[in-house]
Amino acid sequence: MMNSDEVISLYESVSELTGQMLTAAQQRDWENLVALEAACSDRVAALKNGEPVTPLSGETRTRKLAIIRQILAHDRA
């Protein structure tokens, strides 16, 4: 089970990777996009397997929501 800092770190990594994926797609850099997707998938799997069931609270929860919104914005773009 991960602690809250590890959870936030993984979410930030996913956000960074999705931003890089967006750039790769815009540049039609398909090989890099595939590699970035694999790396992103690994981190999402780590979150699924290790994120605590207990909800985060306070500032950590707010930070997680902001990161998720950024990930979704990358995905929409």
Summary of the structure (lengths in Angstrom):
residues: 77
radius of gyration: 13.2
end to end distance: 32.6
largest distance: 40.2
contacts: 193
relative contact order: 0.21
helix: 82%
strand: 0%
